[in-house]
Amino acid sequence: MDSRRSEFISGVKAELPITLGVIPFGMIYGVLALGAGLPASVAQAMSSIVFAGSAQFVAAQLFGTGTPGLVIVLTVFVVNLRHMLYSASVAPYVKRLDAKWKCLLAYLLTDEAYAVVITRYSRDTAYPAAPPNRQWYFLGAGLTLWSTWQVSTAVGILLGAQIPSSWALDFTLALTFIALVVPALDDRPSVAAALSAGVVAVTAASLPYKLGLMLAAVLGIVIGLALEARQASKNDQRARAS
Amino acid sequence: MNVWLTILGAGVITFAIRLSLIALMGRLEVPPLVQRALRFVPPAVLSAIIFPELLRHSGPLDVSLGNTRLLAGGLAALIAWRTKNVLLTIGVGMTALWILQAVLLR
């Protein structure tokens, strides 16, 4: 099997477990968008044009309350601003690709695809001498998530209000993120980054437009960096003393 | 603004955010500080989504034993830490939430 195909397939395989958490999320979005008064065609189109779960939730709710379009676009911008961090994070690994690949992979760069792709890419010890064709891994993971999202939105639209809210299916989103984050907390700076970001997010949750989320993320990153720098200087001193 | 135009605008702006640094970084060198910071992006961003979901799902801060999402989420975190298994984490977390809701909220 050539390496493009095997990279693509391992990307698909790595993404599949994540889709379990995404399917209910997509269905709930479909249900919620119809409930907010969006026509089925618009609800489905938003899943392929915007392709960003939490932003779509917020946008659908805002449509429902008659918010002006410009405000909705601005809100989507703020909610999705965290993807700029992901963009920066994957950029070193895709910088040798041509513009077409970059655009395609950027379109597929969601929370769930990013988490899978970056786990694999940061394990590649050969970096920066990148293994050939590993963009196909990214494509496999991204397209798997994309298809899941389109189909689960459609199912949600079809089922409409038949799913009782007592099933609490929206909780699968938090569970998916827990499954992605916790195993990656393998040293003190990353634990500190996660805990501090979490505490700030809870404290600032009432700020509008998910600003609390951005504030929390930035503070978490700064604290992680500071702790890492302190550990490094301690290790230096110890090395010099011995 | 028309609904379709709004969705198109939201899509373009989302795509522009995702492409931004992918497109720029081919031309610029990444400063070492930024490279070190990137490792903390996933734990910081995802925790900032998880914590409010567990601790103030219905609005106000709730750290009581009646908070079913906090208990189920805590159990899921334990499973994730011990097994690193995504499916098992989601399955156990969801089952725990349903059981807790049935027991505590009746």
Interface residues (C-beta under 8 A of the other chain):
Chain A: P17 I18 L20 G21 L38 V42 A45 M46 I49 V50 F51 A52 S54 A55 A59 F63 P68 G69 L70 I72 V73 V76 F77 N80 L81 R82 H83 M84 L85 Y86 S87 A88 S89 V90 A91 P92 V94 K95 R96 A99 K102 C103 L105 A106 Y107 L109 D111 Y114 A115 I118 S122 S166 W167 A168 F171 T172 L173 A174 L175 T176 F177 I178 A179 L180 V181 V182 P183 A184 L185 P189 S190 V191 A193 A194 L195 S196 A197 G198 V199 V200 A201 V202 A205 G212 L213 A216 A217 V218 L219 G220 I221 G224 L225 E228
Chain B: M1 N2 V3 W4 L5 T6 I7 L8 G9 A10 G11 I13 T14 F15 I17 R18 L19 S20 L21 I22 A23 L24 M25 G26 V30 L33 V34 Q35 R36 A37 L38 R39 F40 V41 P42 P43 A44 V45 L46 S47 A48 I49 I50 F51 P52 E53 L54 L55 R56 L61 R69 A72 G73 A76 A77 A80 W81 K84 N85 V86 L87 T89 I90 G93 M94 L97 W98 Q101
